[in-house]
Amino acid sequence: MRYVSTRGQAPVLSFEEAMLTGLARDGGLYLPETIPQMAPAEIAALAGLSYEEAAFRVMRPYIGDTFTDAEFEAIIARTYAGFAHAARAPLVQLGPNHHLLELFHGPTLAFKDFAMQLIGQMFEAALKRNGKRVCIVGATSGDTGSAAIEAFRGLEAVDVFILYPQGRVSEVQRRQMTTPSEANVHALAVEGHFDDCQARVKDMFNDFQFRDAVGLAGVNSINWARILAQVVYYFTSAVSLGAPQRQVSFTVPTGNFGDVFAGYIAKRMGLPISRLVVATNQNDILHRCLSSAKYTPDGVIPSISPSMDIQVSSNFERALFEAYGRDGRAVAQLMDELKADGFTVSQGALQALRESYDSGRCDEDQTRAAIRRTWDTTGELLCPHSAVGVHVAEAHLVPEVPMITLATAHPAKFPAAVEAASGQRPPLPSHMADLYERAERITEVENDLGAIQGIIRAYCV
Ligand SMILES: *Cc1c(COP(=O)(O)O)cnc(C)c1O
């Protein structure tokens, strides 16, 4: 299996190289050259398997010879061993034909653990074999950073630097990043928004001298291996509800478009997905783009679903690459226009996007109302991100096709917003009940590339 860049100008890589690199050298994102297919009988055969066995079968074709079967099995076993639910990604029913996929039973209580724990294990196995060391740098609106720090803490071949927007992540998210005491993990509080953090990470990857000097590696949702890990739960949940004999739809609370793009990959592999509904909060650039073809950033307005507070959605580039018939030059052109003030998707590409994706938007009042309503009618306490999903999903329910809404974080990660909406204070699960007592370690830094690089160089060169 070989991997190509969405901008068509970077070297073609193996799975291992694409995983360790993250962002391509032409600024693009890696995708498999061809998408492996699963026949209906192979999909049907996932029924009744453990999550780990299903994960092995879905991901194996993408790994090539990076790991042997036995190595990959062992990696997957270690990846999900720390999850607090035996099913890993259990489904619960919210109403007639509407189901919630609980993706928050991992160690940091958000769906990002599914991918980040896997990446941690894969990096460790690959780097140890090669006798190499890397410096992982990532930007976070809260959940990626905590998941990354949790996945890499204490590993020998890796240093981790996570840039987060100061004052714009929840206290639980911040504490999950700042309380691990291992010397190889660092939380950097940047004076700015998530988009500033993401832009500085991109700047560092585009500074080839710096990139090579510190051995930069990325684990943001631009990393293909993360998308791949997320493909698995689309299969397991759809099969639970009768796929491949029956179609299913998904609604996905969306920010950087990584999770919903994993659903698109599942669909391309042969899973009968009817609709993929992109649910945004008031930062609705994706909904506006899918509605009007215009992709125009207009500033972030902080919301109670902060992990979706973005205006530049990095993985949307992958969807554009597919919608433009894998024309890397066209994608590079759009990304140039984006640096000015935005772009307009061509009619043909918009039509291609709409073949798979629907979209909807949920404002702050609607988010609170969805938390309250779901608590009242089902006893399920939603985090604000999942509530955005449920609100949008309810507008897309049809009698024939079951809807699965992804619950992307545990309500206890956002206790203030959940309590204000529902009157219920969600308790932290017992394994992190002492989070508020642990000592924090924070490095504050201005939104300046040189300042950030200076901190990283001091540890990694
Ligand atoms: C990251 C995150 C999202 C958005 O996922 P993307 O893959 O960036 O679209 C939604 N909800 C929560 C809780 C998250 O942490």
The ligand as an ORCA input file, in Angstrom:
! r2SCAN-3c Opt
* xyz 0 1
  C     -11.989     16.543     18.063
  C     -13.387     16.521     18.500
  C     -14.439     16.706     17.589
  C     -14.197     17.017     16.131
  O     -13.619     15.932     15.447
  P     -12.912     16.186     14.028
  O     -12.336     14.872     13.656
  O     -11.879     17.240     14.258
  O     -13.974     16.644     13.088
  C     -15.733     16.605     18.073
  N     -15.982     16.369     19.370
  C     -15.003     16.191     20.271
  C     -15.352     15.948     21.689
  C     -13.671     16.253     19.874
  O     -12.705     16.076     20.762
*
